Amino acid sequence: MAFTVPDGHVLVRCARDSWADRLDGVMVGFEADSLDAQNRTGWTILVLGRARLLERSQLTELSGFTDRAR
């Protein structure tokens, strides 16, 4: 799953007509983490919020977002 965080929003790229379509307007949780086993360090973040489906054209409204798929 690919995600990015422009302008304080968590954007998750999903295919059209996917499971994500059912989440529009629903409260969701998103977790990302990383672990460096060699150095025994890591981080994790959990975000709670309301999901909203966006069309590709709406992405340009978010500052800091670059759509690399174009």
Helices and strands as residue ranges (DSSP letters): E 3-4, G 6-8, E 11-12, G 19-23, E 27-36, E 41-50, G 56-61
